[in-house]
Amino acid sequence: MRKKKNFCRCVTGTRSEIKTDLTSIVKVVRENTDIPCAIGFDISVPEQARRMAEISDGAIVGSAIIKLLEKYGKDAPEYIGEYVKSMKDAMR
């Protein structure tokens, strides 16, 4: 049996600019629990992923990947792979 790990995730859809005070949200989460906190507020470009990784334990990208799948259909895996690599590279 695998031990399930918990984490807090704060998510919404994609936008070109993040205006929510995510630092304050993460601060409240960290003051009240010791589980990791990942952010998925409007993350669609590598720079946003980098900024979210700086203030939290990770970045969640979902809507942007779905858009690539919708755009490229059966050819999407190549584009999604490149996209995910760019996001990971930005967070290192």
N, C-alpha and C positions, 0 to 999 in steps of 0.2 A: 504494500500500500504506500502510495506517495503522500508525503506530508504536504498539505496545502498551505501555501504562503499567502498571507493577506497583504494588501496594499491599498492605500487611498488613491483614488483617481478623480481628478477634476477635469471634466471634458465638456466640449461643445463642438460646433461645426467649424468649417474653415472660414477664415477672413484674411484680408491682406494686412491688417493692422490689429494688434492686441492692445486693448485699452483697459481691461480689467486689472485691478490691483492684485495680481497673483502672489506677490511676495507676502502680502498680509494674510492671504488665505492659507498659504503654506505654513506661515508662522503659527497660526491658530491650530492647524492640524498637528504640527510638531509639538506644540505646548500640551496637547491633549492625548497624544498617542506616540508610540515608538515605532509604528509600522512605516514602511517607505511611502512616500507621497510622489506620485507622477502626475504631470500636467498634460492635458490634451485640449487646451483652450485655443482653438483657431490655428493650430500649427500646420503650416503648409510649405514653408521654405526652410532651408538649412539654418539660416540666421536665427529664426524663431526657435528652432529646436535647440540650438546652442544656448540661447538666453534662458530657455526653460530648464535645461540641464544645469545651468549655473545656480538657479534658485530652488531646485527640487531634486528628487532622486531619479528623475527620468522624464522623457517626453513621449506622449502617446499620439500617434498619427493614424487616423482612420479615414476620415472623409476624403482627404487628398488621394489616398490610395484607391478608394472606390471610384473617384473621378478618373483616375488613370485606367482603371479596369473598364469603365464605361467608354472611354475614348478609344482605347486600343483593342478591346475585345480579346480575341484569342492570341494576339501578339503582346498583350499586356505584361506577361511575366518579365520580359526583358526590360521594359520601361520601369516597372515596379522595382525590380532589382537595382537598377541604376539610381532610382529615386531614394530607396532605402539606404543604399550605400552613401549617398551624398548627405543624408540626414545623420547617419552614424558618424561619418567623418567630421561633421560639424560639431558633434558633441564630445569629441576626444580631446 
